[in-house]
C-alpha cells in the first residue's frame, strides 16, 4: 500500500478508538486505552504491505500474553473495522511496559486521557518520529521484562494445553466436532431410498426399476437389449407410426399384392391360337 494509505489507516484507527470509548459507558466492550504505531511505519516513507500497531488494554498482564488476543478483542476489531484493514494488532497490557523484544520504541498516537496526538501523527507521516517515541529501556530493565514475559507466556501455554486435553478426554473426536450419525458401530445402515423427490412428496407409487420397464418399440442401443418384434397393427388415433412399423406395413401390402396377382394369372383361361 502507499505510504499515505498506511498513515490513513493509523489515523482512522485512532478516531474509531475514540468512538468506541464513548460507547463503552452504555455497552460492555473491551477497554482500549491507546494504540501505538510500531514497526515499519516508524521508518522512512515508502510502500508497505502491513501496518503494525500496539493496542493497550486495561487488563492484567497475565491475561494478555504475547501474541494472544484477550477476551472481547474480536468484537472490538469488528466494531473498529480493524479486521477488514491491512493492520496487524499486538495486544498489550496497560499494567506493564508496552515494549518488548519485538516492539521497539513505539509512538503513542491516541490515549484515553488526551485523545488524538496530532503532533505525533504528523511526525510519523514525515518519517521523523524519534522525538515522540518512548525511551529505550536499560539492559537490566530489558532482562527483567523478558523474564516476566516468558513466565506469563509459559503459564498461558500450560493453562490452554490443560483445557485442550480436558476437552479431548470428554470427546475423543474433538471438542467442536460431532460424531457421525451413519456408520457408527452397532447401528444398521439404512437402505438407500431411490424414489425421486417429487414422488416422495406427492405420495405416489414408487417408480419401477429400470430392469422391469418395457422395451421401447423402436429398439434400444444398449448391448443385450431384447430385439423388438415388428409392429404390423395400425397406430393409435392421433399417433404417428414409427419408421419400422411403416416399413413392415409396406412389405406386407406388397406381399399380398403379389400373391393376389399370381392367383389371378393361375385361374385366367388360356386363349385359343
Backbone as CSV, one residue per row, in Angstrom:
resi,resn,N_x,N_y,N_z,CA_x,CA_y,CA_z,C_x,C_y,C_z
1,UNK,0.846,-1.185,0.000,0.000,0.000,0.000,0.887,1.243,0.000
2,UNK,0.316,2.356,-0.434,1.037,3.608,-0.425,1.236,4.109,1.008
3,UNK,2.244,4.969,1.154,2.554,5.499,2.478,1.394,6.323,3.027
4,UNK,0.769,7.118,2.182,-0.364,7.927,2.643,-1.536,7.026,3.072
5,UNK,-1.730,5.887,2.390,-2.791,4.955,2.786,-2.500,4.337,4.148
6,UNK,-1.237,3.994,4.390,-0.862,3.421,5.685,-1.084,4.428,6.813
7,UNK,-0.718,5.674,6.595,-0.946,6.708,7.618,-2.446,6.912,7.830
8,UNK,-3.227,6.818,6.749,-4.681,6.939,6.880,-5.282,5.828,7.718
9,UNK,-4.752,4.615,7.608,-5.253,3.521,8.448,-4.963,3.794,9.927
10,UNK,-3.793,4.305,10.223,-3.452,4.600,11.624,-4.338,5.728,12.167
11,UNK,-4.531,6.764,11.356,-5.371,7.882,11.782,-6.822,7.436,11.975
12,UNK,-7.333,6.632,11.033,-8.703,6.148,11.167,-8.890,5.254,12.376
13,UNK,-7.889,4.432,12.693,-7.987,3.579,13.872,-8.034,4.405,15.146
14,UNK,-7.259,5.480,15.210,-7.282,6.343,16.393,-8.642,7.006,16.563
15,UNK,-9.255,7.440,15.472,-10.582,8.063,15.572,-11.642,7.051,15.995
16,UNK,-11.558,5.840,15.472,-12.547,4.830,15.862,-12.346,4.357,17.295
17,UNK,-11.111,4.421,17.781,-10.895,4.120,19.203,-11.637,5.115,20.088
18,UNK,-11.634,6.377,19.682,-12.361,7.390,20.455,-13.864,7.149,20.392
19,UNK,-14.371,6.738,19.230,-15.810,6.480,19.106,-16.245,5.294,19.967
20,UNK,-15.455,4.224,19.953,-15.806,3.054,20.754,-15.669,3.361,22.248
21,UNK,-14.709,4.207,22.614,-14.553,4.568,24.029,-15.769,5.329,24.544
22,UNK,-16.408,6.144,23.687,-17.621,6.841,24.111,-18.780,5.883,24.305
23,UNK,-18.805,4.785,23.522,-19.893,3.811,23.658,-19.677,2.850,24.819
24,UNK,-18.469,2.827,25.378,-18.196,1.874,26.455,-18.991,2.167,27.708
25,UNK,-19.495,3.393,27.834,-20.305,3.722,29.012,-21.708,3.132,28.928
26,UNK,-22.171,2.803,27.702,-23.515,2.248,27.527,-23.497,0.748,27.246
27,UNK,-22.451,0.243,26.616,-22.346,-1.183,26.323,-21.044,-1.710,26.899
28,UNK,-21.018,-2.992,27.176,-19.825,-3.610,27.734,-18.908,-4.027,26.598
29,UNK,-17.742,-3.435,26.545,-16.798,-3.733,25.482,-15.391,-3.716,26.053
30,UNK,-14.440,-4.139,25.236,-13.040,-4.161,25.659,-12.523,-2.736,25.798
31,UNK,-11.864,-2.450,26.904,-11.372,-1.101,27.185,-9.966,-0.946,26.608
32,UNK,-9.854,-0.228,25.505,-8.570,0.069,24.866,-8.164,1.475,25.261
33,UNK,-7.038,1.598,25.907,-6.595,2.902,26.412,-5.709,3.646,25.435
34,UNK,-5.188,2.974,24.422,-4.366,3.706,23.471,-3.695,2.811,22.457
35,UNK,-3.729,3.196,21.165,-2.943,2.498,20.148,-1.615,3.201,19.905
36,UNK,-0.602,2.409,19.648,0.709,2.956,19.346,1.235,2.396,18.043
37,UNK,1.890,3.233,17.258,2.472,2.813,15.990,3.827,2.177,16.256
38,UNK,4.046,1.018,15.650,5.314,0.298,15.818,5.713,-0.293,14.469
39,UNK,6.948,-0.711,14.393,7.395,-1.442,13.212,7.829,-0.552,12.064
40,UNK,7.492,-1.000,10.844,7.993,-0.334,9.639,7.411,1.052,9.428
41,UNK,6.252,1.328,10.006,5.650,2.635,9.772,6.402,3.752,10.489
42,UNK,7.308,3.403,11.379,8.125,4.410,12.069,9.390,4.756,11.296
43,UNK,9.576,4.161,10.114,10.769,4.442,9.326,10.521,5.541,8.303
44,UNK,11.300,5.501,7.247,11.180,6.499,6.183,9.938,6.206,5.337
45,UNK,9.348,7.216,4.717,8.152,6.985,3.885,8.463,6.054,2.710
46,UNK,7.666,5.018,2.563,7.808,4.021,1.495,6.533,3.195,1.451
47,UNK,6.442,2.354,0.446,5.279,1.464,0.339,5.401,0.329,1.348
48,UNK,4.273,-0.037,1.949,4.231,-1.075,2.970,3.198,-2.127,2.611
49,UNK,3.404,-3.335,3.120,2.425,-4.411,2.962,1.418,-4.421,4.102
50,UNK,1.881,-4.208,5.319,1.027,-4.226,6.505,1.429,-3.098,7.430
51,UNK,0.485,-2.692,8.269,0.726,-1.700,9.315,0.588,-2.407,10.659
52,UNK,1.566,-2.233,11.532,1.561,-2.877,12.848,1.302,-1.828,13.915
53,UNK,0.351,-2.119,14.796,0.026,-1.211,15.899,0.009,-2.017,17.192
54,UNK,0.322,-1.355,18.287,0.255,-1.934,19.628,-0.978,-1.373,20.318
55,UNK,-1.935,-2.251,20.646,-3.183,-1.843,21.289,-3.086,-2.144,22.780
56,UNK,-3.144,-1.112,23.598,-3.021,-1.227,25.041,-4.423,-1.356,25.630
57,UNK,-4.638,-2.411,26.416,-5.950,-2.681,27.008,-5.824,-2.642,28.532
58,UNK,-6.935,-2.293,29.168,-6.963,-2.190,30.630,-7.262,-3.557,31.232
59,UNK,-6.294,-4.461,31.153,-6.389,-5.802,31.696,-5.082,-6.156,32.388
60,UNK,-5.096,-7.085,33.328,-3.833,-7.515,33.951,-2.880,-8.112,32.920
61,UNK,-1.617,-8.055,33.225,-0.609,-8.549,32.281,-0.730,-10.048,32.076
62,UNK,-1.198,-10.785,33.088,-1.329,-12.235,32.940,-2.427,-12.619,31.963
63,UNK,-3.400,-11.721,31.698,-4.487,-12.007,30.773,-4.179,-11.583,29.340
64,UNK,-3.009,-10.998,29.117,-2.636,-10.559,27.773,-1.244,-11.106,27.470
65,UNK,-1.114,-12.423,27.243,0.201,-12.962,26.872,0.615,-12.474,25.492
66,UNK,1.870,-12.633,25.195,2.405,-12.185,23.908,1.820,-13.019,22.766
67,UNK,1.379,-12.332,21.720,0.774,-12.930,20.520,-0.552,-13.625,20.814
68,UNK,-1.235,-13.214,21.884,-2.560,-13.748,22.205,-3.562,-12.600,22.225
69,UNK,-4.797,-12.918,21.868,-5.864,-11.916,21.836,-6.702,-12.034,23.093
70,UNK,-6.946,-10.954,23.797,-7.759,-11.029,25.018,-9.226,-11.259,24.699
71,UNK,-9.988,-11.571,25.714,-11.417,-11.810,25.548,-12.123,-10.521,25.143
72,UNK,-12.911,-10.586,24.063,-13.618,-9.422,23.550,-12.888,-8.687,22.455
73,UNK,-11.688,-9.146,22.083,-10.927,-8.449,21.042,-11.550,-8.610,19.660
74,UNK,-12.210,-9.751,19.419,-12.808,-9.971,18.103,-13.959,-8.991,17.855
75,UNK,-14.811,-8.800,18.841,-15.915,-7.847,18.680,-15.379,-6.420,18.561
76,UNK,-14.351,-6.108,19.311,-13.773,-4.769,19.220,-13.157,-4.546,17.838
77,UNK,-12.516,-5.552,17.278,-11.916,-5.417,15.944,-12.974,-5.222,14.879
78,UNK,-14.114,-5.886,15.025,-15.185,-5.694,14.057,-15.832,-4.326,14.196
79,UNK,-15.944,-3.830,15.410,-16.556,-2.515,15.620,-15.685,-1.394,15.071
80,UNK,-14.374,-1.542,15.132,-13.449,-0.524,14.638,-12.949,-0.813,13.227
81,UNK,-13.472,-1.879,12.587,-13.044,-2.291,11.234,-11.556,-2.631,11.182
82,UNK,-11.011,-3.011,12.313,-9.609,-3.409,12.331,-9.388,-4.702,11.554
83,UNK,-10.354,-5.625,11.627,-10.201,-6.904,10.940,-10.375,-6.796,9.440
84,UNK,-10.876,-5.673,8.923,-11.093,-5.503,7.488,-10.000,-4.697,6.817
85,UNK,-9.030,-4.231,7.554,-7.946,-3.413,7.015,-6.622,-4.152,7.154
86,UNK,-5.638,-3.810,6.344,-4.319,-4.456,6.443,-3.524,-3.954,7.643
87,UNK,-4.066,-4.203,8.836,-3.447,-3.735,10.072,-3.278,-4.932,10.996
88,UNK,-2.069,-5.125,11.508,-1.767,-6.193,12.458,-1.721,-5.608,13.863
89,UNK,-2.491,-6.203,14.763,-2.584,-5.699,16.134,-1.755,-6.568,17.064
90,UNK,-1.001,-5.935,17.945,-0.271,-6.584,19.029,-0.867,-6.087,20.341
91,UNK,-1.579,-6.983,21.024,-2.292,-6.601,22.247,-1.325,-6.575,23.417
92,UNK,-1.382,-5.472,24.170,-0.507,-5.274,25.314,-1.341,-4.823,26.513
93,UNK,-0.808,-5.062,27.698,-1.491,-4.695,28.930,-1.067,-3.296,29.368
94,UNK,-2.051,-2.554,29.919,-1.746,-1.214,30.419,-1.019,-1.242,31.750
95,UNK,-0.944,-2.420,32.391,-0.283,-2.544,33.689,1.134,-3.105,33.552
96,UNK,1.704,-3.034,32.372,3.079,-3.488,32.122,3.642,-2.648,30.979
97,UNK,4.949,-2.595,30.828,5.520,-1.833,29.708,5.028,-2.342,28.360
98,UNK,4.836,-1.432,27.423,4.369,-1.789,26.085,5.492,-2.436,25.283
99,UNK,6.708,-2.014,25.464,7.818,-2.504,24.663,8.216,-3.916,25.096
100,UNK,8.814,-4.646,24.183,9.421,-5.948,24.459,10.483,-6.208,23.394
101,UNK,10.793,-7.453,23.109,11.852,-7.759,22.155,11.426,-7.494,20.714
102,UNK,10.130,-7.326,20.442,9.639,-7.037,19.094,9.116,-5.611,18.953
103,UNK,8.556,-5.073,19.995,8.035,-3.709,19.973,9.129,-2.789,20.505
104,UNK,9.732,-2.044,19.615,10.883,-1.212,19.953,10.479,0.250,19.816
105,UNK,10.485,0.967,20.924,10.215,2.392,20.984,8.956,2.771,20.210
106,UNK,7.790,2.354,20.677,6.545,2.699,19.975,6.199,4.175,20.141
107,UNK,5.368,4.656,19.249,4.889,6.048,19.268,3.389,6.022,19.559
108,UNK,2.981,6.634,20.659,1.582,6.655,21.046,0.834,7.673,20.189
109,UNK,-0.220,7.211,19.500,-0.989,8.079,18.599,-2.246,8.624,19.281
110,UNK,-2.825,7.849,20.173,-4.053,8.250,20.858,-4.059,7.629,22.239
111,UNK,-4.590,8.347,23.209,-4.769,7.789,24.537,-6.116,8.223,25.083
112,UNK,-6.571,7.509,26.083,-7.912,7.745,26.620,-8.010,9.085,27.320
113,UNK,-6.925,9.580,27.855,-6.965,10.838,28.608,-6.819,12.062,27.713
114,UNK,-5.851,12.025,26.789,-5.573,13.212,25.964,-6.156,13.188,24.574
115,UNK,-6.674,12.054,24.102,-7.249,11.973,22.768,-6.181,11.817,21.692
116,UNK,-6.477,12.303,20.497,-5.572,12.169,19.360,-4.357,13.075,19.532
117,UNK,-3.178,12.505,19.336,-1.930,13.258,19.383,-1.527,13.598,17.945
118,UNK,-1.985,14.759,17.503,-1.775,15.155,16.110,-0.306,15.394,15.808
119,UNK,0.455,15.911,16.757,1.885,16.157,16.506,2.638,14.851,16.266
120,UNK,2.307,13.826,17.062,2.967,12.537,16.862,2.568,11.920,15.526
121,UNK,1.297,12.061,15.133,0.858,11.522,13.850,1.528,12.243,12.687
122,UNK,1.676,13.537,12.777,2.358,14.282,11.726,3.833,13.898,11.634
123,UNK,4.463,13.640,12.784,5.867,13.225,12.768,6.025,11.850,12.117
124,UNK,5.095,10.951,12.381,5.144,9.640,11.732,4.932,9.780,10.237
125,UNK,4.057,10.687,9.812,3.810,10.896,8.391,5.062,11.425,7.697
126,UNK,5.818,12.275,8.367,7.031,12.839,7.772,8.232,11.912,7.896
127,UNK,8.103,10.819,8.663,9.212,9.894,8.816,10.236,10.309,9.846
128,UNK,9.885,11.198,10.771,10.811,11.666,11.815,10.111,11.584,13.166
129,UNK,9.782,10.371,13.586,9.014,10.164,14.813,9.881,9.844,16.021
130,UNK,11.177,9.981,15.918,12.056,9.608,17.031,11.824,10.485,18.256
131,UNK,11.435,11.756,18.043,11.237,12.653,19.178,9.991,12.291,19.987
132,UNK,9.045,11.550,19.404,7.805,11.191,20.096,7.780,9.731,20.539
133,UNK,8.832,8.990,20.285,8.878,7.580,20.668,9.206,7.444,22.151
134,UNK,8.768,6.325,22.730,9.076,6.045,24.127,10.577,5.774,24.286
135,UNK,11.152,6.106,25.419,12.591,5.882,25.612,12.920,4.397,25.658
136,UNK,14.102,4.055,25.221,14.535,2.660,25.227,14.870,2.224,26.645
137,UNK,14.622,0.988,26.993,14.902,0.519,28.363,16.399,0.255,28.546
138,UNK,16.803,0.219,29.796,18.183,-0.143,30.116,18.352,-1.652,30.011
139,UNK,19.573,-2.167,29.936,19.779,-3.623,29.840,19.156,-4.391,31.005
140,UNK,19.254,-3.839,32.229,18.649,-4.533,33.365,17.125,-4.554,33.272
141,UNK,16.527,-3.467,32.859,15.082,-3.429,32.684,14.630,-4.385,31.576
142,UNK,15.422,-4.457,30.548,15.066,-5.345,29.440,15.105,-6.807,29.878
143,UNK,16.132,-7.209,30.629,16.229,-8.596,31.085,15.106,-8.935,32.057
144,UNK,14.776,-8.019,32.953,13.686,-8.277,33.891,12.343,-8.382,33.167
145,UNK,12.170,-7.512,32.184,10.898,-7.564,31.445,10.779,-8.847,30.631
146,UNK,11.868,-9.312,30.038,11.834,-10.546,29.251,11.554,-11.757,30.148
147,UNK,12.051,-11.730,31.379,11.763,-12.829,32.308,10.269,-12.855,32.664
148,UNK,9.697,-11.686,32.875,8.259,-11.635,33.159,7.438,-12.090,31.951
149,UNK,7.817,-11.678,30.750,7.105,-12.098,29.532,7.177,-13.619,29.366
150,UNK,8.337,-14.182,29.644,8.493,-15.631,29.498,7.639,-16.377,30.509
151,UNK,7.570,-15.902,31.727,6.755,-16.557,32.746,5.264,-16.475,32.404
152,UNK,4.804,-15.322,31.915,3.389,-15.168,31.551,3.043,-16.069,30.361
153,UNK,3.908,-16.126,29.366,3.647,-16.962,28.188,3.649,-18.442,28.550
154,UNK,4.581,-18.876,29.422,4.631,-20.285,29.824,3.380,-20.675,30.611
155,UNK,2.925,-19.786,31.508,1.709,-20.087,32.270,0.484,-20.161,31.355
156,UNK,0.389,-19.271,30.359,-0.739,-19.305,29.425,-0.704,-20.565,28.570
157,UNK,0.478,-20.980,28.157,0.595,-22.203,27.360,0.180,-23.434,28.163
158,UNK,0.605,-23.516,29.430,0.223,-24.660,30.260,-1.285,-24.685,30.513
159,UNK,-1.894,-23.525,30.748,-3.335,-23.481,31.022,-4.149,-23.884,29.793
160,UNK,-3.771,-23.408,28.629,-4.537,-23.734,27.415,-4.302,-25.184,26.988
161,UNK,-3.136,-25.722,27.252,-2.900,-27.138,26.963,-3.743,-28.024,27.862
162,UNK,-3.861,-27.651,29.135,-4.708,-28.423,30.053,-6.174,-28.365,29.634
163,UNK,-6.650,-27.199,29.195,-8.032,-27.088,28.731,-8.261,-27.954,27.492
164,UNK,-7.312,-27.989,26.597,-7.449,-28.795,25.383,-7.479,-30.286,25.713
165,UNK,-6.619,-30.718,26.604,-6.597,-32.135,26.965,-7.868,-32.546,27.703
166,UNK,-8.409,-31.656,28.536,-9.658,-31.975,29.227,-10.824,-32.087,28.244
167,UNK,-10.862,-31.194,27.248,-11.918,-31.284,26.239,-11.744,-32.519,25.367
168,UNK,-10.511,-32.924,25.127,-10.259,-34.104,24.308,-10.662,-35.376,25.036
169,UNK,-10.533,-35.410,26.355,-10.966,-36.588,27.107,-12.486,-36.723,27.121
170,UNK,-13.205,-35.623,27.150,-14.658,-35.679,27.130,-15.183,-36.121,25.775
171,UNK,-14.545,-35.713,24.710,-14.968,-36.071,23.353,-13.715,-36.450,22.568
172,UNK,-13.476,-37.731,22.329,-12.237,-38.126,21.631,-12.124,-37.573,20.226
173,UNK,-13.246,-37.241,19.587,-13.203,-36.708,18.230,-12.940,-35.218,18.199
174,UNK,-12.850,-34.581,19.340,-12.601,-33.151,19.369,-13.745,-32.429,20.046
175,UNK,-13.454,-31.323,20.700,-14.481,-30.606,21.445,-15.502,-29.953,20.545
176,UNK,-15.127,-29.614,19.302,-16.029,-28.915,18.391,-16.489,-29.797,17.245
177,UNK,-16.371,-31.096,17.375,-16.750,-31.998,16.288,-17.760,-33.014,16.788
178,UNK,-18.845,-33.186,16.069,-19.875,-34.121,16.437,-19.620,-35.473,15.788
179,UNK,-19.956,-36.574,16.480,-19.748,-37.895,15.878,-20.713,-38.103,14.719
180,UNK,-20.329,-38.849,13.698,-21.222,-39.092,12.568,-22.408,-39.943,12.974
181,UNK,-23.554,-39.711,12.345,-24.771,-40.448,12.648,-24.750,-41.811,11.976
182,UNK,-24.316,-41.861,10.724,-24.269,-43.115,9.987,-22.888,-43.735,10.100
183,UNK,-22.859,-45.040,10.018,-21.582,-45.732,10.028,-21.024,-46.005,11.396
184,UNK,-21.778,-45.706,12.470,-21.271,-45.990,13.803,-21.391,-47.478,14.115
185,UNK,-20.475,-48.027,14.893,-20.552,-49.465,15.216,-21.823,-49.795,15.992
186,UNK,-22.464,-50.904,15.614,-23.640,-51.372,16.311,-24.941,-50.844,15.763
187,UNK,-24.911,-49.921,14.788,-26.126,-49.381,14.202,-26.250,-49.859,12.768
188,UNK,-27.393,-50.459,12.377,-27.546,-50.922,10.993,-27.644,-49.737,10.042
189,UNK,-27.107,-49.926,8.880,-27.142,-48.876,7.877,-28.505,-48.865,7.192
190,UNK,-29.101,-47.715,7.099,-30.407,-47.592,6.499,-30.299,-47.739,4.985
191,UNK,-31.213,-48.550,4.357,-31.128,-48.710,2.901,-31.398,-47.401,2.189
192,UNK,-30.779,-47.252,1.063,-30.882,-46.023,0.294,-32.230,-45.975,-0.428
193,UNK,-32.905,-44.840,-0.328,-34.204,-44.645,-0.977,-33.968,-44.082,-2.363
194,UNK,-34.359,-44.861,-3.392,-34.168,-44.450,-4.781,-35.392,-43.771,-5.365
195,UNK,-36.423,-43.498,-4.571,-37.617,-42.841,-5.071,-37.318,-41.377,-5.377
196,UNK,-37.727,-40.883,-6.556,-37.480,-39.465,-6.851,-38.121,-38.565,-5.819
197,UNK,-37.558,-37.375,-5.585,-38.121,-36.463,-4.567,-39.553,-36.066,-4.858
198,UNK,-39.917,-35.908,-6.172,-41.287,-35.499,-6.475,-42.285,-36.569,-6.069
199,UNK,-41.937,-37.841,-6.253,-42.844,-38.913,-5.860,-42.925,-39.053,-4.337
200,UNK,-41.819,-38.749,-3.638,-41.860,-38.824,-2.182,-42.820,-37.797,-1.607
201,UNK,-42.792,-36.564,-2.165,-43.648,-35.508,-1.643,-45.106,-35.732,-2.011
202,UNK,-45.361,-36.214,-3.239,-46.740,-36.413,-3.660,-47.361,-37.672,-3.095
203,UNK,-46.576,-38.599,-2.586,-47.104,-39.827,-2.047,-47.519,-40.834,-3.098
204,UNK,-47.055,-40.698,-4.339,-47.417,-41.610,-5.401,-46.694,-42.933,-5.279
205,UNK,-47.036,-43.877,-6.148,-46.385,-45.190,-6.096,-44.921,-45.073,-6.449
206,UNK,-44.079,-45.923,-5.899,-42.653,-45.863,-6.218,-42.401,-46.209,-7.681
207,UNK,-41.353,-45.640,-8.185,-41.005,-45.860,-9.580,-40.428,-47.256,-9.769
208,UNK,-40.847,-47.918,-10.879,-40.343,-49.262,-11.128,-38.867,-49.218,-11.495
209,UNK,-38.112,-50.232,-11.141,-36.702,-50.266,-11.541,-36.564,-50.333,-13.048
210,UNK,-35.398,-49.946,-13.523,-35.156,-49.884,-14.962,-35.245,-51.254,-15.620
211,UNK,-34.877,-52.324,-14.894,-34.906,-53.664,-15.479,-36.323,-54.158,-15.717
212,UNK,-37.335,-53.591,-14.982,-38.714,-54.052,-15.120,-39.512,-53.238,-16.122
213,UNK,-38.918,-52.236,-16.728,-39.646,-51.435,-17.698,-39.741,-52.167,-19.036
214,UNK,-40.816,-51.845,-19.785,-40.988,-52.447,-21.096,-40.036,-51.818,-22.102
215,UNK,-39.504,-52.601,-23.037,-38.593,-52.026,-24.031,-39.326,-51.103,-24.984
216,UNK,-38.579,-50.168,-25.538,-39.149,-49.228,-26.489,-39.478,-49.932,-27.787
217,UNK,-40.589,-49.575,-28.492,-40.930,-50.232,-29.759,-39.878,-50.053,-30.834
218,UNK,-39.100,-48.974,-30.742,-38.080,-48.729,-31.762,-36.763,-49.391,-31.440
219,UNK,-36.710,-50.173,-30.390,-35.467,-50.845,-30.053,-34.622,-50.034,-29.116
220,UNK,-33.475,-50.567,-28.732,-32.564,-49.916,-27.812,-31.158,-50.062,-28.330
221,UNK,-30.339,-49.102,-28.036,-28.949,-49.134,-28.477,-28.035,-49.807,-27.476
222,UNK,-28.541,-50.163,-26.310,-27.700,-50.777,-25.298,-27.421,-52.227,-25.659
223,UNK,-26.266,-52.706,-25.290,-25.874,-54.083,-25.557,-26.693,-55.015,-24.690
224,UNK,-27.234,-56.094,-25.294,-28.007,-57.057,-24.536,-29.476,-56.726,-24.420
225,UNK,-29.949,-55.675,-25.090,-31.361,-55.315,-25.015,-32.170,-56.279,-25.866
226,UNK,-33.426,-56.576,-25.495,-34.249,-57.506,-26.291,-34.580,-56.932,-27.650
227,UNK,-34.619,-57.796,-28.668,-34.921,-57.377,-30.034,-36.419,-57.169,-30.184
228,UNK,-36.862,-55.989,-30.582,-38.304,-55.753,-30.680,-38.900,-56.471,-31.882
229,UNK,-40.144,-56.913,-31.744,-40.864,-57.544,-32.849,-41.489,-56.488,-33.746
230,UNK,-41.622,-56.793,-35.056,-42.226,-55.792,-35.952,-43.675,-55.560,-35.597
231,UNK,-44.071,-54.334,-35.626,-45.440,-53.947,-35.292,-46.209,-53.734,-36.583
232,UNK,-47.152,-54.620,-36.870,-47.949,-54.527,-38.092,-49.331,-53.986,-37.840
233,UNK,-49.688,-53.767,-36.575,-51.014,-53.242,-36.270,-51.059,-51.760,-36.552
234,UNK,-52.225,-51.249,-36.951,-52.317,-49.813,-37.242,-52.047,-48.994,-35.981
235,UNK,-51.451,-47.828,-36.125,-51.160,-46.992,-34.957,-52.420,-46.451,-34.337
236,UNK,-52.288,-46.045,-33.099,-53.425,-45.472,-32.378,-53.825,-44.150,-33.007
237,UNK,-55.081,-43.753,-32.877,-55.523,-42.475,-33.468,-54.740,-41.303,-32.886
238,UNK,-54.318,-40.445,-33.783,-53.558,-39.271,-33.360,-52.099,-39.540,-33.083
239,UNK,-51.595,-40.733,-33.332,-50.199,-41.062,-33.075,-49.520,-41.437,-34.384
240,UNK,-48.420,-40.867,-34.645,-47.682,-41.116,-35.883,-46.908,-42.422,-35.763
241,UNK,-47.058,-43.339,-36.729,-46.322,-44.608,-36.647,-44.835,-44.391,-36.835
242,UNK,-44.054,-45.300,-36.278,-42.613,-45.226,-36.413,-42.190,-45.720,-37.793
243,UNK,-40.932,-45.445,-38.141,-40.413,-45.868,-39.453,-40.369,-47.389,-39.564
244,UNK,-40.078,-48.070,-38.470,-40.038,-49.527,-38.510,-41.419,-50.114,-38.803
245,UNK,-42.458,-49.534,-38.182,-43.812,-50.017,-38.438,-44.250,-49.712,-39.862
246,UNK,-43.865,-48.548,-40.402,-44.211,-48.219,-41.774,-43.579,-49.194,-42.759
247,UNK,-42.315,-49.529,-42.567,-41.642,-50.481,-43.457,-42.310,-51.843,-43.391
248,UNK,-42.730,-52.283,-42.211,-43.395,-53.577,-42.088,-44.738,-53.586,-42.801
249,UNK,-45.487,-52.508,-42.698,-46.788,-52.453,-43.365,-46.639,-52.409,-44.883
250,UNK,-45.667,-51.644,-45.373,-45.445,-51.580,-46.829,-45.039,-52.950,-47.366
251,UNK,-44.161,-53.664,-46.677,-43.767,-55.000,-47.124,-44.922,-55.980,-47.125
252,UNK,-45.779,-55.874,-46.108,-46.926,-56.783,-46.039,-47.881,-56.513,-47.203
253,UNK,-48.124,-55.230,-47.526,-49.022,-54.911,-48.626,-48.446,-55.375,-49.968
254,UNK,-47.137,-55.201,-50.168,-46.524,-55.673,-51.419,-46.637,-57.184,-51.548
255,UNK,-46.436,-57.910,-50.451,-46.525,-59.353,-50.498,-47.947,-59.801,-50.815
256,UNK,-48.927,-59.158,-50.204,-50.311,-59.517,-50.509,-50.671,-59.200,-51.952
257,UNK,-50.165,-58.140,-52.503,-50.452,-57.801,-53.896,-49.865,-58.815,-54.869
258,UNK,-48.632,-59.311,-54.583,-48.026,-60.305,-55.466,-48.777,-61.632,-55.406
259,UNK,-49.218,-62.032,-54.217,-49.973,-63.290,-54.103,-51.288,-63.183,-54.858
260,UNK,-51.984,-62.055,-54.733,-53.249,-61.878,-55.449,-53.040,-61.862,-56.950
261,UNK,-51.953,-61.224,-57.406,-51.666,-61.194,-58.845,-51.356,-62.582,-59.361
262,UNK,-50.654,-63.401,-58.624,-50.356,-64.771,-59.045,-51.588,-65.631,-59.121
263,UNK,-52.515,-65.472,-58.204,-53.748,-66.248,-58.248,-54.587,-65.873,-59.458
264,UNK,-54.632,-64.606,-59.814,-55.404,-64.210,-60.982,-54.795,-64.791,-62.257
265,UNK,-53.441,-64.822,-62.338,-52.797,-65.415,-63.505,-53.056,-66.899,-63.588
266,UNK,-53.144,-67.564,-62.463,-53.335,-69.033,-62.472,-54.717,-69.401,-62.922
267,UNK,-55.733,-68.650,-62.648,-57.114,-69.001,-62.988,-57.533,-68.374,-64.304
268,UNK,-56.698,-67.576,-64.962,-57.090,-66.952,-66.226,-57.102,-68.020,-67.308
269,UNK,-58.227,-68.113,-68.142,-58.264,-69.131,-69.236,-57.277,-68.813,-70.334
270,UNK,-56.796,-69.867,-70.918,-55.822,-69.718,-71.989,-56.553,-69.376,-73.293
271,UNK,-56.036,-68.497,-74.073,-56.663,-68.094,-75.343,-56.339,-69.136,-76.411
272,UNK,-57.279,-69.324,-77.365,-57.062,-70.270,-78.457,-56.196,-69.652,-79.512
273,UNK,-55.317,-70.410,-80.040,-54.421,-69.926,-81.068,-55.123,-69.922,-82.401
